[in-house]
């Protein structure tokens, strides 16, 4: 998987000249589109998982009618199917759908 790369150079204040312009970041539009798709799909997957867990709690708690259980199940399956379709379109794999939060670890 091609990932966009950015190089950052940290300089001491005395090394920076007043009249120098910052370097431009070279961003390939193809990579930006895929990166944005990956971010959006990661957030949608997180929300889907949260909805699924909430639905399971409500089903196990007995607070839903059989009709509501059916509707929720169908909606969650539709979301999962659409996610698979979008992942194929943008060439994103399941293991790509995560965000590293640094010291907090991975999002999912």
N, C-alpha and C positions, 0 to 999 in steps of 0.2 A: 504494500500500500504506500503510495507516495504521500508524504506529508509535507506541508509547506514549512520552510525553515526560515528563521530570522536569526541573524547574528547581532549580538549586543556587545558593544565595547564600552567598558567603564573607564573613564579617564579621571585623573585628578584635576581639580579646578584650574590649576596653573598650566595644565597641558592643553586646555581648550582655548582656542583663539576666538576673539570676539567676532571676526569677520567670516568664520567658516560656517558653511551650511551643513545641517545634519545629513547623514547618508540616507538615501531613499530605500525603502523596503520594496524588494521585487516580489510581487505577489502574482502568482499564476491564477487567473480567474477560474480555471477548472478545479484547482485545489481548494480555493475559497468556497466554491459551491459545495464540494464534497464535505468540507469541514463544517460548514453551516448545517448541511443535512445531517451530519453525524451528531452535532449538538442538539438540534431540534428532535431528532429521533431518540436520543438519549433521554431528553426531558419527557417526551411522550411515553417512553417505556417506563420511566420512573413513576409517572402519574398512573399508567395502566396497572403497574404492580400495586400501588397504593390503593387504587379502586378495587382491585381483586381481593386484597387482604380485608378491606372494609366490607366488601360484599360477603366474604366468607364468615366474618364475625357476625354479620346480621343474619345470615342463613343459619349458622350454628346457634345463634341466640333465639331463633324462632320468631323474629320480628317481621318476616316477609311472608306474603302469601305464595302459593305455588306459582301463580301467574307472574308475580314479581321476580321470583327466582328464575323462571324461564326467560323473562325479558333481560335480566341482568346477565345471565349466562350467554344469551345470544349476542348482546351488546359487547361483552368482553371477547367473545370469539371473533366478532366482526373487526374489533380494534386489532386483535392479534393478526388476523389475516391481512389487514391493510398494512400493518407494520412489516410483515414479511414481504409484501409487494413493494413497499417503499425501500426496504433494505436492498432488494434485488435491483431496483432502478438505480440507486445511488452506489451500489457496490459496497455496502456496509455489512459487516458480519456481526453476529451477536456479541462476540468478544470485544468489538470496537465500541459498543454502546456502554460507555462508562466515562466518568470524569475523575481524574486524580485530584483530590483536594489537599494535596501536600501532607502536612503532619496529621491531618484528620483521616487520611486513607482514601480509598476509593468511594465514590458515591454509592455504587451498587455492588 
